[in-house]
Amino acid sequence: MKFTNRRRLTLSAAVLASAAMLSACAGGGSVAPAAQETKSGPVTIDVWGWNAETGKQIVDAFNAAQSDVKVNYVLQASNTATQTNFRNAMEAKSDVPCLVQGFAPLTTMVVNGWAQDITDAVKPTEDTYNDGAKAAAKVNDRYYGLPSGADGQFMIINKDTYDKFGVKVPTTWQEFVEAGKTFKAHGVDVTNLAGEDPSTLMNLAQQGGAEWFAIDGDKWKVNFTDKATLAAADIIQQLIDNDLVSNQTYKDRPALYAYFDSGKMASTTTQWWSLTGYKTNFPATSGHWEAVEIPQFSADKKATPGRSTPSFVPVGCENPEAVVKYADWLATPEGIQAGKNPKTGSVGLPSSLKDPSPYVKDIVPKGFFVDDTKAAEVMVEAQTATVGKFELGPNYDAWFPELQDQWGKAVAGQIKLSEALKNVQKFVASDLEKKGISFTAAS
């Protein structure tokens, strides 16, 4: 998973403290909502998003399905445009919507005083959603976002390549390293690590239970060198040190896809939404890939990397219950079908549900996998084990580029990943101190 850079935030320790102690954002009197409930007729709410393909048709279907809530879908040009427009609306204290598609880490919305606590509205129907979706929507065990499906990762392997060299499908990350050593003897890479994309490190750290950021009373706790992160770094370091991976860049997609399709790369982690692109761009190896569960750190503990950026109800909206009613409808069979792509006739995987199995076959591209039924089962299993939660802290925009830089140096063999993580933590500590944000950092 790749992340885009977002606006840097300058936050006061007082704002952080109030958010951390969960007094934050419930008040709403200071910001005028976009629409207020009237005495008669449906509650009207504005919803902001940048889904140009199906956003309006979904809303139209919802409005036709019931008469209690009317949704106005306000199409935004992009993620970036949403950030700018929302910030302007909050500063002007007018025309603030009641639901905004998530465009930054949820903690950013909380500490900035933008997202309100909607726990009371979400609780009655929270059992609709899987654990990962619920975890992604919480800060300090309170709902500041709507339960949001984090797309669980799984692995795809080139079955011909695995079979040719007699390599057993790895079930643990250490087995993955050992598989890489076997492939290396035959001139094959076990996977690809792009020098600009540290998502593999983030994913493995999350899977292992790392907490780079946590809220502790009125302070942030920062720890990029905890046991889980160092375990993830060790696996990746072995891959780098033994020259078991390639470093094809995402900046040249045609070359990247050609490499994936060459038979010179044995496996990669992925999510369901990448599969259509693979089918289109892997003409030589389509039909030879197998979906398998992502390797684990130990055989007795199963967790799947996956995180999301939840939609949220801004401070000032007086109708969070109406928003939740709309969000819950989106998770119904009727709501899911309303999102059918008008060009392809397909619906996305409803990854927030406890059981997305009725829909998974529709997103398995025909002719790509050796076994479509197994692929569907693997994707469903990935969703049930998705972690969902991974705090990115109050200054993500500042530290993520630094992580990219340090990751690139580590992948190139200039420094060790353990050193890179220490460097990122030092950067985070310095940046938080400059911004006056209270924190403690692991030594």
C-alpha positions, 0 to 999 in steps of 0.5 A: 500500500502506498501513501500520499503526502498530506498537508503538514499540521502544526498542533498545540499541546493543548489541542492534543491533550484535549483530544487525548482525554476525549473531551475533544470535538463533541460540542459543535456549537462553533461550526455551522453545519451544512444542513440542519434537521427540520421539524418536518420531512427528512433530515438532510445531510451533505456528504463529500467524496471524490467518487466520480464513477458511482458516488452519486448513483449510490446516494440516489439509490439510498434516497429512493430506498427510504424517506428518513434521511436525504443525502446530497452528494458533493463531488470533490475533484480529488483527495487533495481538493477535499483537504483544501475545501474542508479546511476552508469550510472549517476556518469559515465555520460555514457549509461544513458537511456531515460526512467527509471521505477520509483524506488523512489519518484519523488521529490527525482529524481528532487532534485538529479538532475536526472529527467528532466523537460518534460512539453513541451513534455507531454502537447500536450497529457496530456488530455489522462490521469486522474487528479490523474495520471497527479498530480503524475507526477508533481513537482511544477506544472511541469512534471518531470515524465510521467503521472502515474496511481495511483491505487485507493483504494476501500473497500471490505466487507464480506457481510454475516458478515455485513448482519448477524449483521445488519450493514449498509455499512459505507460511512464515516470514523466515520460511519466505527468506529461505525460499528466497535463497533457493530461488536466488540460486536459479536467478529468480527474485522472491519478491520486489522492494521498490526503493521509494515505497516503505509500505512493506516495512509498515505492513510487516510492522503492523502485522507483528503488532507494532505501535509507532504512535500511541496516545498516553494521557496528554502525550504521544508515545513514539516508538519506531524501534519496538520488538515487532518493528525490529522483527519486521526489519530483520526479515527485510534486512535478510532479504536485502543482505542476501540479495534475494529481491529486485528493486523495480520502481513503481514510477515505471509501471510498464517496466514493473509489470513486465518484470512481474510477468517475466517469471523472474519474480516468484511472489508478491503481497497484494490486495484485491483491488490490484488484481484487475491490473495484474490480469491486464498487464501479465499476458505471459503468466496469467493463469499461473498465479496462485493466491495464498495466505500472507506469511506470519511471524509465527505459526500460532498467531494469524494477523493480516496487514491492512489499514484504512483512512476512515470517513468522519463526521465533522464537528458542527454536524448535528445529525451523526445518527443520520450519517450512521444510518446512511453508512449502515445502508451502504453495508447492506446488499442493496447498498453494495449493489448500488455501487456497481460500476456502470462500465464493468458491472462489478462491485468492490469487495465490501471489506468492512463486513464480517463476511464478504464471501457473497461478493468475493467471486465477483472481484476475482479476475477470470483467467488470472489464478490457477484456482479461482475458488481458492483465491476467493477463500484466501481473500475472505480469510485475509479480511477476517484477520485484518488488523485495521489499526496502525496509528500514524501520529500527529505529524505524518506528513513530516515523517513519512518522506523521511521514512521514504528517504531512510528506506531508500538508503537501506534498500540500496545497502547504504545503511541497515534498516535498524539504523534507518528506524532510529533515524526516523524516530530522531526526526519525529522527536525533533519535529514534534518538539519544534511544533510544541507537541508533547511526547515521549520517545523510546530510547 
